[in-house]
Structures are given as structure tokens and as C-alpha cells.
Amino acid sequence: MLESSASTYVVLKVYVTGQARAHVRELRIYKQMNEVETNYPGRNFIRKLLDHFDIEGPHGRHVCLVHEPHGTSADFLVKMFPGHAMTLDDMKPGIRQLLIALDFLHSEPNTVADLQLKNLLLPGPETSYLSRFEEAEVADPSPRKALKDRTIYKSLGFPPKGGLPILADFGEARLGDQEHNEDIMPNVYRAPEVILRSNWGYKVDIWSVAMVLSHSDQWQKPRWPSTARIPETETPQGRQRRVLAVAPDGLAVEPRGPTDGVGTPIRRVADEGARGMRRGTSK
């Protein structure tokens, strides 16, 4: 925790009201990480939590996490320089470091990280630059828009510092010593077992590592962009399920998990797809 007399630069992550589950998960995971006594190097590749506190706003309570300053996210870097941000050779050291960080999370605090590009932060600027930035802000304040209840400031970028990205943001992470079959991961990163509502665990993070590579924008773009999407169907309980593809009835498998009846709509979609294909070939 930070000493009250300490003079250092920090950043605040302020949760919006209504995200109670996310901040509870993140604080619990950080608590478990801080209780682990180990010299495993993967711990150094994860963003540290220095402190946390609550503030009251006009719409309720906000949880604030205190972190060391870091640079931009890998996701933002890729968007800023599409097709030129990273090559495969550039990414190899970062992926190696990321796997070491995941190995620590999977073995010590038993955490599934919910990895994605926006959760990888580049090293932050030097303290001397932050001092100059502070002085410049006092002398020439950044553009802003004043509203009745808030002031919106224009974001100012920091120059990137050499080094490899670290893993951050555990608001959507899960404890790996429990069974899970709920939704996790953005749609473009979602592993097959998550799509099918099967039980999932640490392996979805390894799937995410491959997705980080594929979404780094260093691959050649397809000549004909795909407009396909993952189809959805209703279960007997009225809940939506996503299916990977139309499959013959003999290949339809009941996914594992506490929810029953998932295989029925999958087989129904397979039957309807097969009938549609037969009608198409008979014309």
C-alpha cells in the first residue's frame, strides 16, 4: 500500500457504478496474487495494484484502483499503426513473456486471465517526462469541454518506452479452481468451449494468445472480407446459444455443463441445415 507521505506518480482506474462484480473479481484476484510468496519471474510481468479506495459520486459509489503509470495498450498501438505496429519477429519476445505471466497466474493464484490486446500495456514513460508533462499542463492546460456536471479533457499521448508489454486488467478474470461455463472473452476471441457453453478453464487463455497473434494486424488481409457470423438458436429454456457450424445429427454432442437441453437445438439446427442443403441441390 502507498504511504501517505510518498511522492510518486500513479494512475487511477475508476470503476463506473453498476460494475460491482468486476471490481470484486479484480480485487479478489489481486489479493490472492499479493498473498503468494514466490520469486517466480512471471509475477513481474503483471501490473501491480498499489492501493484502492472508494469515492462517492452523484450516481453512487465508485471503486478506485491505484496503479503504477504505464503506456498505451497494444490494442491502441495496433489501431494507430495498422499493418505496421508489430511483425511476428517483434512479437516473439512479448509472447514469450506473456506465456511466463500466464504460467504464474495459472499455477499460483489459480486465475484465468481473459487475455486480449487491450489488456496488454506497454511500459510507461520515465519519471522525468512525467515531471515535464505536469509542468506543461500547468503552464498550458490541455483543451477541455466544461459541462454542467463534469469537465471532459482531451487525452494526451505519452511517448512509447522501449520494453515488452505487461498483463493488466482482471475485471473479467476468473478463479481457475472453480468450474465455469458462463460467457467470457469478447466474441472475436471466444474459444469453442465458451461458445458451446461447455466447461472451460485455463486453456482458453492459450487460445487467446493465438487470437492476440491473429489480431495484431501484421497478417495479410483477406481479398474478400467475410460477413459471416456465429449463428444463434434458442434452447427449450428460452436462452440463446451460439453454434459453431451445422453438423450432422450423428456428430451432435451434448456439451458438458449444468444446463440441460443444449444438444437438442444443435441437432435441430443440423437437421434444418441438412434439409436446406438437400432442397438446394435438388433444384
C-alpha positions as CSV (number, residue, x, y, z in Angstrom):
1,M,0.0,0.0,0.0
2,L,1.1,3.6,-0.6
3,E,2.4,5.6,2.3
4,S,0.6,8.9,2.8
5,S,4.0,10.8,2.7
6,A,5.1,9.1,-0.5
7,S,5.6,11.4,-3.5
8,T,5.2,9.5,-6.7
9,Y,3.2,9.4,-9.9
10,V,0.3,6.9,-10.0
11,V,-2.7,6.3,-12.2
12,L,-6.3,5.7,-11.1
13,K,-8.7,3.1,-12.6
14,V,-12.2,4.3,-11.6
15,Y,-15.0,1.8,-11.9
16,V,-18.3,3.1,-13.0
17,T,-21.3,2.4,-10.8
18,G,-23.0,-0.9,-11.6
19,Q,-19.8,-2.8,-12.1
20,A,-19.7,-4.4,-8.7
21,R,-18.9,-7.9,-9.9
22,A,-15.9,-6.7,-12.0
23,H,-14.2,-4.7,-9.2
24,V,-14.9,-7.5,-6.7
25,R,-13.3,-10.1,-9.0
26,E,-10.3,-7.8,-9.7
27,L,-9.7,-7.0,-6.0
28,R,-10.0,-10.7,-5.0
29,I,-7.5,-11.8,-7.7
30,Y,-5.0,-9.1,-6.7
31,K,-5.4,-10.1,-3.1
32,Q,-4.6,-13.7,-3.9
33,M,-1.6,-12.6,-6.0
34,N,-0.3,-10.4,-3.2
35,E,-0.6,-13.3,-0.7
36,V,1.6,-15.6,-2.8
37,E,5.2,-15.8,-1.6
38,T,7.2,-16.7,-4.7
39,N,10.1,-15.5,-6.8
40,Y,8.6,-16.8,-10.0
41,P,9.5,-14.3,-12.8
42,G,6.0,-14.3,-14.2
43,R,4.9,-12.1,-11.3
44,N,7.0,-9.2,-12.6
45,F,5.1,-9.2,-15.9
46,I,1.8,-8.4,-14.3
47,R,0.5,-4.9,-13.4
48,K,0.8,-4.3,-9.7
49,L,-2.0,-3.0,-7.5
50,L,-0.6,-0.3,-5.2
51,D,-3.8,0.6,-3.3
52,H,-7.5,1.0,-3.6
53,F,-10.2,3.2,-2.1
54,D,-13.9,4.3,-2.6
55,I,-15.3,7.7,-3.6
56,E,-18.9,8.8,-3.6
57,G,-20.3,10.4,-6.7
58,P,-23.7,11.8,-7.7
59,H,-24.7,8.4,-9.0
60,G,-23.3,6.2,-6.2
61,R,-20.1,4.7,-5.0
62,H,-17.0,4.2,-7.3
63,V,-14.1,1.9,-6.5
64,C,-10.7,3.3,-7.5
65,L,-7.6,1.2,-8.1
66,V,-4.2,2.7,-7.8
67,H,-1.5,1.5,-10.3
68,E,1.9,2.5,-11.5
69,P,1.9,4.6,-14.7
70,H,2.2,2.6,-17.9
71,G,2.0,3.3,-21.5
72,T,-0.7,2.7,-24.1
73,S,-2.3,-0.6,-24.7
74,A,-1.3,-3.0,-27.5
75,D,-4.8,-2.6,-28.9
76,F,-4.4,1.1,-29.3
77,L,-1.0,0.8,-30.8
78,V,-2.3,-1.6,-33.5
79,K,-5.1,0.8,-34.3
80,M,-2.7,3.8,-34.5
81,F,-0.4,1.9,-36.9
82,P,-2.5,-0.6,-38.8
83,G,-0.4,-3.2,-40.5
84,H,2.9,-1.7,-39.3
85,A,2.8,-1.8,-35.5
86,M,4.3,-5.3,-35.0
87,T,5.8,-8.0,-37.0
88,L,5.9,-11.7,-36.0
89,D,9.6,-11.3,-35.0
90,D,8.7,-8.2,-32.9
91,M,6.0,-10.2,-31.1
92,K,8.0,-13.3,-30.2
93,P,9.7,-11.8,-27.1
94,G,6.4,-10.4,-25.9
95,I,4.5,-13.6,-26.4
96,R,7.3,-15.5,-24.6
97,Q,7.0,-13.1,-21.7
98,L,3.2,-13.3,-21.8
99,L,3.3,-17.1,-21.5
100,I,5.5,-16.8,-18.5
101,A,3.0,-14.4,-16.9
102,L,0.1,-16.8,-17.7
103,D,2.1,-19.7,-16.2
104,F,2.3,-17.8,-12.9
105,L,-1.4,-16.9,-13.0
106,H,-2.4,-20.5,-13.7
107,S,-0.2,-22.1,-11.1
108,E,0.0,-19.7,-8.2
109,P,-3.2,-17.6,-7.7
110,N,-5.2,-20.0,-10.0
111,T,-6.5,-17.3,-12.3
112,V,-8.0,-17.4,-15.9
113,A,-6.8,-14.0,-17.2
114,D,-9.4,-13.3,-20.0
115,L,-6.5,-12.2,-22.3
116,Q,-7.0,-9.7,-25.1
117,L,-4.9,-7.0,-26.8
118,K,-6.4,-4.1,-24.8
119,N,-5.2,-5.8,-21.6
120,L,-1.5,-5.7,-22.6
121,L,0.1,-2.4,-21.6
122,L,3.4,-1.0,-22.9
123,P,6.0,0.3,-20.4
124,G,5.3,3.8,-19.1
125,P,7.4,6.9,-19.7
126,E,10.3,7.9,-17.5
127,T,9.6,9.9,-14.3
128,S,11.4,12.9,-15.8
129,Y,9.0,13.0,-18.7
130,L,6.0,12.9,-16.3
131,S,7.5,15.9,-14.4
132,R,7.8,17.8,-17.6
133,F,4.3,16.8,-18.6
134,E,3.0,18.1,-15.3
135,E,4.8,21.4,-15.7
136,A,3.5,21.8,-19.2
137,E,-0.1,21.1,-18.1
138,V,0.2,23.9,-15.5
139,A,1.7,26.4,-18.0
140,D,-0.6,25.5,-20.9
141,P,-3.6,23.4,-19.9
142,S,-4.9,20.8,-22.3
143,P,-8.2,21.5,-24.2
144,R,-11.3,20.7,-22.3
145,K,-15.1,20.9,-22.6
146,A,-17.0,22.1,-19.5
147,L,-20.5,20.6,-19.0
148,K,-22.9,21.2,-16.1
149,D,-21.9,18.1,-14.1
150,R,-18.4,17.3,-15.5
151,T,-15.4,18.5,-17.4
152,I,-14.1,16.5,-20.4
153,Y,-10.4,16.8,-21.1
154,K,-8.6,15.9,-24.3
155,S,-6.4,12.9,-23.9
156,L,-2.7,13.5,-24.4
157,G,-0.4,10.7,-25.6
158,F,2.8,9.6,-23.9
159,P,5.8,8.7,-26.0
160,P,6.3,4.9,-26.0
161,K,9.2,3.5,-23.9
162,G,11.2,0.5,-25.0
163,G,10.3,-2.8,-23.5
164,L,7.7,-5.6,-23.6
165,P,4.0,-5.3,-22.6
166,I,2.7,-6.4,-19.3
167,L,-0.6,-8.1,-18.5
168,A,-3.2,-5.9,-16.8
169,D,-7.0,-5.6,-16.1
170,F,-8.5,-8.5,-14.2
171,G,-12.1,-7.3,-14.1
172,E,-13.3,-10.1,-16.3
173,A,-10.8,-12.7,-15.0
174,R,-12.0,-15.8,-13.1
175,L,-10.6,-18.1,-10.4
176,G,-9.3,-21.2,-12.1
177,D,-10.0,-23.6,-9.1
178,Q,-13.8,-23.4,-9.8
179,E,-15.8,-24.8,-12.6
180,H,-17.0,-22.3,-15.2
181,N,-19.4,-22.5,-18.2
182,E,-20.5,-18.8,-18.4
183,D,-19.7,-16.4,-21.1
184,I,-16.2,-14.9,-21.1
185,M,-14.0,-13.2,-23.7
186,P,-15.0,-10.9,-26.5
187,N,-16.8,-12.5,-29.4
188,V,-13.7,-12.4,-31.7
189,Y,-11.6,-14.1,-29.0
190,R,-14.1,-16.6,-27.8
191,A,-12.9,-20.2,-27.6
192,P,-15.0,-23.0,-28.9
193,E,-15.8,-24.4,-25.4
194,V,-17.1,-21.0,-24.4
195,I,-19.3,-20.6,-27.5
196,L,-20.8,-24.0,-26.8
197,R,-21.3,-23.3,-23.1
198,S,-19.1,-26.3,-22.2
199,N,-17.0,-26.2,-19.0
200,W,-13.8,-24.3,-19.6
201,G,-10.6,-23.5,-17.7
202,Y,-7.0,-22.3,-18.2
203,K,-6.8,-23.5,-21.8
204,V,-9.0,-20.6,-23.0
205,D,-6.1,-18.3,-22.2
206,I,-3.8,-20.2,-24.5
207,W,-6.5,-19.9,-27.2
208,S,-6.4,-16.1,-26.5
209,V,-2.7,-16.0,-27.1
210,A,-3.2,-17.3,-30.6
211,M,-6.0,-14.7,-31.1
212,V,-3.7,-11.9,-29.9
213,L,-1.3,-13.0,-32.7
214,S,-4.0,-13.2,-35.3
215,H,-5.4,-9.7,-34.4
216,S,-2.1,-8.0,-34.3
217,D,-2.8,-6.7,-37.9
218,Q,0.6,-8.0,-39.1
219,W,-1.1,-10.7,-41.2
220,Q,-2.2,-10.2,-44.8
221,K,-5.8,-9.0,-45.2
222,P,-8.2,-11.4,-47.0
223,R,-9.1,-10.4,-50.5
224,W,-12.8,-10.9,-49.8
225,P,-13.7,-9.8,-46.3
226,S,-16.1,-12.3,-44.6
227,T,-19.5,-11.2,-43.4
228,A,-20.2,-14.5,-41.6
229,R,-21.3,-14.6,-38.0
230,I,-21.8,-17.2,-35.4
231,P,-25.4,-18.4,-35.7
232,E,-27.7,-18.4,-32.6
233,T,-30.6,-20.6,-31.7
234,E,-33.0,-20.8,-28.8
235,T,-32.8,-23.6,-26.1
236,P,-36.0,-25.1,-24.6
237,Q,-35.4,-22.8,-21.6
238,G,-35.5,-19.7,-23.9
239,R,-31.8,-18.9,-23.6
240,Q,-29.7,-18.2,-26.7
241,R,-26.9,-20.5,-27.6
242,R,-24.3,-19.9,-30.3
243,V,-23.3,-22.8,-32.5
244,L,-20.1,-23.1,-34.5
245,A,-21.5,-24.8,-37.6
246,V,-24.2,-27.0,-39.0
247,A,-23.3,-30.6,-38.1
248,P,-24.9,-34.0,-38.9
249,D,-27.1,-35.5,-36.2
250,G,-24.6,-38.2,-35.6
251,L,-21.9,-35.7,-34.7
252,A,-24.0,-33.5,-32.4
253,V,-22.5,-33.8,-28.9
254,E,-24.2,-32.7,-25.7
255,P,-21.8,-30.0,-24.3
256,R,-20.8,-30.5,-20.7
257,G,-22.2,-28.2,-18.0
258,P,-25.1,-27.9,-15.6
259,T,-27.5,-26.6,-18.2
260,D,-29.5,-29.4,-20.0
261,G,-31.1,-29.3,-23.4
262,V,-28.2,-27.8,-25.3
263,G,-27.8,-30.7,-27.7
264,T,-31.4,-30.6,-28.8
265,P,-31.3,-27.2,-30.6
266,I,-27.9,-28.1,-32.0
267,R,-29.3,-31.2,-33.6
268,R,-32.4,-29.3,-34.7
269,V,-30.2,-26.7,-36.5
270,A,-28.2,-29.5,-38.0
271,D,-31.4,-31.2,-39.3
272,E,-32.8,-27.9,-40.7
273,G,-29.4,-27.1,-42.4
274,A,-29.2,-30.6,-43.9
275,R,-32.8,-30.3,-45.3
276,G,-32.0,-26.9,-46.7
277,M,-28.9,-28.2,-48.5
278,R,-30.9,-31.1,-49.9
279,R,-33.5,-28.7,-51.2
280,G,-30.8,-26.6,-52.8
281,T,-29.1,-29.5,-54.6
282,S,-32.4,-30.8,-55.9
283,K,-33.3,-27.6,-57.8
